[in-house]
Amino acid sequence: MISITRKFEFDAGHRIPNHKSLCKNLHGHRYVLEITMQGKIIDNNDAEDFGMIIDFGVIKSIIKENLIDKWDHAFLVYEQDLIILHFLQSLPEHKTVILNQVPTAENLVHIAFKEIDNILKTHAPNISIIYAKLYETPNCWAECNSL
């Protein structure tokens, strides 16, 4: 098996409602998501992705369309953070993503891992996600793997 990694960047706002410090406030991050996938190299000489497990551009399109575009420039809000949720819902055409977990880096990378795993099963069944890393800042990140 061979593994490849694709990096995505997006901007999103969030807050950690029960946090005792600054993260209880509404704020945003320039997130960086690295996704590592594995699969077998395509050995069909006539295939356009011969010598690859999948074209990086195909992965970009699949993940961007199905996850990154949904989260980019959105406010990621926990469904039980009712004060903020009601406020966001009062804003016309506001891009809000409602999550069933608090939007910590740890939960977001786990959500991304599961969603991308499901996306790949549908769009690229010959490869699987094995690792995800989400940078909340250049110095802070969370990781999730298939082990």
Sequence and secondary structure as in RCSB ss.txt:
>XXXX:A:sequence
MISITRKFEFDAGHRIPNHKSLCKNLHGHRYVLEITMQGKIIDNNDAEDFGMIIDFGVIKSIIKENLIDKWDHAF
LVYEQDLIILHFLQSLPEHKTVILNQVPTAENLVHIAFKEIDNILKTHAPNISIIYAKLYETPNCWAECNSL
>XXXX:A:secstr
 EEEEEEEEEEEEE  TT SSGGGS EEEEEEEEEEEEE     TTSTTTTSSS HHHHHHHHIIIIIHHHTTEE
EEETT HHHHHHHHTSTT  EEEESS   HHHHHHHHHHHHHHHHHHH TTEEEEEEEEEEETTEEEEEE  
